[in-house]
Amino acid sequence: MNNAESLPDPQKKLVWGKYAVIVGFLGLAIFAFILGNLLGSMKIDLATVLNAIFQPDDSTASLVIRNIRLPRMITAALVGVNLALAGAILQGVMINPLADPGIIGISSGAGLVGIVILILFPQYNFLVPIGAFIGAMSAAIIIYILAWKGGIQPIRIILAGVAVSAFFGAGISALLVFYSDRVHGALTFMNGSLSTRSWPEVSTILPYTVVGTILALLLAERLNILILGDDIARGLGLNVEVTRLGLTAMAALLAASAVSVVGLLGFVGLIIPHAVRLMIGTNYKFLFPGSVVLGATVVMLSDTFARTAFSPTEIPVGVVMAVLGAPFFLYLLRRE
């Protein structure tokens, strides 16, 4: 029997209401995807976009869609999924509503290793995803160690994350100063950009998105138990430290895969889980799928705005997310 069908009527309506919100997010995602393929320097109508996707030919419009806009939108969606999931996981694991891969330093750790490879060893740029994961996981472990003092406290995580992020940021700045002749690609990486992203980037990030999403949905109930507090979680039979470490590693891998493709794109992991939480509550069985769909939507819309609002000049999508995210972060900081 379906779990929703076995609930009392009021709870059943609440559950179906949450499903309805997620379906609404899915509709927005489809709209964002189509809009991103419609808009650009070349005006293309909806029928041409659909034909280019399902019945491609050798026309200029079809080639533009298949080789430029379509893979870019898919990459944007996958980046949004990974960062939103990483943020949702970290907020639960660290019992901190302000946790986010960018704010607490995990993205900076991934970014530092990525910049090192791009500047010092450009011939090994295929190692950026692996290196970014090592950097992200190292940052997560350092933050966890610094924040631990008889337990995890939200304020200690924020302070430790700010310190670690500043440290890694200083390393990135030093590299840019010492190797100023190689900084063009690195600057794009630092600001978070989807410019020129195509099918190779899709194939790079897609496996991490698929595996990460499946694992997140499977582990949602464990995270629901973990956020009740360590003592209650242990009383319910959960191995708290193993669960926390495994989920942190998963969040670091999701964030690192996104960083390796788009660079340092901040605030997605902060804004999206909070927006979803406000609409469908804190149950991770609903929070994870909601974050997946809304994360993809927001990054696709932000990237479309970034490349079309000031055409022919294109701004990095990271700039758009910073404009959206910084005020939202300050609001949450004040509220908490």
C-alpha positions in Angstrom: 0.0 0.0 0.0 1.2 3.5 -0.8 2.4 5.3 2.3 0.3 8.4 1.5 -2.9 6.2 1.2 -2.4 4.8 4.7 -2.4 8.2 6.4 -5.3 10.0 7.9 -7.1 12.5 5.6 -5.4 15.7 6.9 -1.9 14.2 6.7 -2.7 12.7 3.3 -3.7 16.1 2.0 -0.5 17.6 3.4 1.6 14.9 1.7 -0.1 15.3 -1.7 0.3 19.1 -1.3 4.0 18.6 -1.0 4.0 16.4 -4.1 2.1 19.1 -5.9 4.7 21.7 -5.0 7.4 19.5 -6.4 5.5 19.0 -9.6 5.1 22.8 -9.8 8.9 23.1 -9.5 9.2 20.5 -12.3 7.0 22.7 -14.5 9.2 25.7 -13.8 12.3 23.6 -14.6 10.8 22.7 -18.0 10.0 26.3 -18.7 13.5 27.4 -17.7 15.0 24.8 -20.0 12.9 25.8 -23.0 13.5 29.5 -22.3 17.3 29.0 -22.2 17.2 27.3 -25.6 14.9 30.0 -27.1 16.9 33.1 -26.0 20.3 34.2 -27.3 22.0 36.2 -30.0 20.2 34.2 -32.6 16.4 34.4 -32.3 14.9 30.8 -32.5 11.3 29.9 -32.2 9.8 27.1 -30.1 9.1 24.8 -33.1 12.7 25.1 -34.3 14.0 24.3 -30.8 11.8 21.2 -30.5 12.8 20.0 -34.0 16.5 20.5 -33.1 16.1 18.4 -30.0 14.0 15.6 -31.4 14.6 15.7 -35.1 18.0 17.5 -35.7 19.1 18.5 -39.1 22.0 20.4 -40.6 20.4 23.9 -40.4 22.3 26.7 -38.5 19.5 27.0 -35.9 19.6 23.2 -35.2 23.4 23.2 -34.9 23.2 26.2 -32.5 20.7 24.4 -30.3 22.4 21.0 -30.4 26.0 22.1 -29.9 25.7 25.3 -27.8 22.4 26.0 -26.0 21.2 22.4 -25.3 24.4 21.2 -23.6 24.8 24.5 -21.7 21.3 24.2 -20.3 21.8 20.6 -19.3 25.1 21.5 -17.6 23.4 24.4 -15.8 20.7 22.0 -14.6 23.1 19.4 -13.3 25.3 22.0 -11.5 22.1 23.3 -9.9 21.1 19.9 -8.8 24.5 19.1 -7.3 25.0 22.3 -5.4 21.4 22.3 -4.1 21.8 18.7 -2.8 25.2 19.5 -1.3 23.7 22.5 0.6 20.7 20.5 1.8 22.9 17.7 3.0 25.4 20.0 4.8 22.6 21.9 6.5 21.3 18.7 8.0 24.7 17.1 8.8 26.0 20.2 10.5 22.7 21.1 12.1 23.3 24.6 10.6 20.7 26.5 8.4 23.6 28.7 7.1 25.7 25.8 5.9 26.5 26.0 2.2 29.5 24.6 0.1 30.6 28.2 -0.7 30.0 29.8 2.7 31.7 27.2 4.9 34.7 26.8 2.7 34.2 23.5 0.9 33.9 25.1 -2.5 37.1 27.1 -1.8 39.0 23.9 -1.0 37.8 22.4 -4.3 38.6 25.7 -6.1 42.1 25.9 -4.7 43.0 22.5 -6.0 41.3 23.2 -9.3 43.2 26.5 -9.8 46.5 24.8 -9.0 45.8 22.2 -11.7 44.6 24.8 -14.2 47.5 27.2 -13.7 50.5 24.9 -12.8 49.5 21.7 -14.6 47.1 22.7 -17.5 48.1 19.5 -19.4 46.3 17.5 -16.6 43.1 19.5 -16.6 41.2 16.1 -16.8 42.2 15.6 -13.1 40.3 18.7 -12.0 37.2 16.7 -10.8 39.3 14.3 -8.7 41.5 17.2 -7.4 38.4 19.3 -6.6 37.0 16.4 -4.6 40.2 16.0 -2.6 40.2 19.7 -1.9 36.5 19.8 -0.9 36.8 16.8 1.4 40.0 18.2 3.0 38.2 21.5 3.7 35.2 19.6 5.1 37.4 17.6 7.5 39.4 20.7 8.6 36.1 22.6 9.3 34.7 19.6 11.2 37.8 19.3 13.4 38.0 23.0 14.1 34.2 23.2 14.9 34.2 20.1 17.2 34.3 20.8 20.9 32.2 18.2 22.7 29.8 18.4 19.9 28.9 20.6 16.8 27.6 24.1 17.3 26.3 26.2 14.4 28.3 29.3 15.2 31.5 27.4 15.4 30.9 25.9 12.0 30.3 29.3 10.5 33.4 30.8 12.1 35.6 27.8 11.1 34.2 27.8 7.6 34.9 31.5 7.2 38.5 31.0 8.4 39.1 28.1 6.1 37.5 29.8 3.2 39.7 32.9 3.8 42.8 30.7 4.0 42.1 28.9 0.7 41.0 32.2 -0.9 44.4 33.6 0.0 46.1 30.7 -1.7 44.1 31.3 -4.8 44.9 35.0 -4.8 48.6 34.2 -4.4 48.6 31.9 -7.4 46.9 34.5 -9.5 49.5 37.1 -8.5 52.5 34.9 -9.1 51.1 33.5 -12.4 49.4 36.6 -13.8 50.1 35.5 -17.4 47.9 32.5 -17.0 44.9 33.9 -15.2 42.3 34.2 -17.9 40.8 30.7 -17.5 41.4 30.9 -13.8 39.4 34.1 -13.4 36.4 32.6 -15.3 36.7 29.6 -12.9 36.7 31.8 -9.8 33.6 33.7 -10.9 31.5 30.7 -11.9 30.7 30.7 -15.6 28.9 28.3 -18.0 30.4 30.1 -21.0 31.6 27.6 -23.7 30.3 24.6 -21.6 29.2 21.8 -23.9 28.8 18.0 -24.1 32.2 17.1 -22.5 31.1 19.0 -19.3 27.8 17.2 -19.4 29.5 13.8 -19.5 31.9 14.9 -16.7 29.2 15.9 -14.2 26.3 13.6 -15.1 27.6 10.5 -13.3 28.1 12.4 -10.1 24.6 13.9 -10.3 22.9 10.5 -11.0 24.7 8.7 -8.2 24.5 11.6 -5.7 20.7 12.0 -6.3 20.0 8.3 -5.9 22.1 8.1 -2.7 20.5 11.3 -1.3 17.0 9.9 -1.8 18.0 6.5 -0.2 19.6 8.2 2.8 16.9 10.8 3.4 15.4 9.0 6.4 18.8 8.7 8.0 19.3 12.5 7.7 15.8 13.0 9.2 17.0 11.0 12.2 20.4 12.8 12.4 18.8 16.3 12.6 17.0 15.2 15.8 20.3 15.4 17.6 23.1 13.0 18.3 21.7 11.5 21.5 18.3 10.8 20.0 19.8 9.5 16.8 22.0 7.0 18.7 19.0 6.0 20.7 17.3 5.1 17.5 20.2 2.9 16.5 22.0 5.3 14.0 25.7 5.2 13.8 26.0 9.0 14.1 29.7 9.6 13.2 29.7 7.1 10.3 26.5 8.6 8.9 27.7 12.2 9.3 31.1 11.4 7.6 29.5 9.5 4.7 27.0 12.3 4.1 29.7 15.0 4.3 31.8 13.0 1.8 28.8 12.8 -0.5 28.1 16.6 -0.2 31.8 17.3 -0.9 31.8 15.1 -4.0 28.6 16.8 -5.3 30.0 20.3 -4.7 33.4 19.3 -6.1 31.9 17.9 -9.3 30.0 21.2 -9.8 33.1 23.3 -9.1 35.1 21.3 -11.6 32.7 22.2 -14.3 31.5 25.7 -13.6 34.0 27.1 -11.1 33.2 28.8 -7.8 29.4 29.3 -8.0 28.1 30.4 -4.6 24.8 30.6 -2.7 22.9 27.9 -4.7 23.3 25.5 -1.8 22.1 28.1 0.6 19.1 29.6 -1.2 17.5 26.5 -2.7 17.1 24.2 0.4 15.7 27.2 2.4 13.2 28.1 -0.3 12.1 24.5 -0.5 12.0 24.1 3.3 9.7 27.1 3.5 7.2 25.6 1.1 7.2 21.9 1.9 8.9 21.5 5.4 11.9 19.8 6.7 11.3 16.2 5.8 14.2 15.2 3.6 12.1 12.7 1.7 10.5 15.8 0.1 13.3 18.3 0.6 15.7 16.4 -1.5 13.6 16.0 -4.6 12.3 19.6 -4.2 15.9 20.9 -4.0 16.9 18.9 -7.0 14.3 20.4 -9.3 14.4 23.9 -7.9 18.2 24.0 -8.0 18.2 23.1 -11.7 15.6 25.7 -12.4 17.3 28.6 -10.6 20.7 28.0 -12.2 19.2 27.6 -15.7 17.2 30.9 -15.3 20.3 32.7 -13.8 22.5 31.6 -16.6 20.0 32.6 -19.3 19.8 36.0 -17.6 23.6 36.3 -17.4 24.1 35.7 -21.1 21.2 37.7 -22.5 20.5 40.6 -20.2 23.5 42.7 -21.3 24.0 41.1 -24.8 26.4 41.0 -26.5 28.3 41.1 -23.3 28.0 38.0 -21.1 28.5 38.1 -17.4 29.4 35.0 -15.3 26.4 33.2 -13.7 28.2 33.5 -10.4 27.7 37.2 -10.4 23.9 36.8 -10.8 23.8 34.2 -8.0 25.9 36.5 -5.7 23.4 39.4 -6.3 20.6 37.0 -5.4 22.3 35.1 -2.6 24.1 37.8 -0.5 20.9 39.6 0.6 19.3 36.2 1.3 22.2 35.2 3.4 22.1 38.4 5.4 18.4 37.9 6.0 19.0 34.3 7.3 21.9 35.5 9.5 19.7 38.2 11.1 16.8 35.8 11.6 19.0 33.0 13.1 
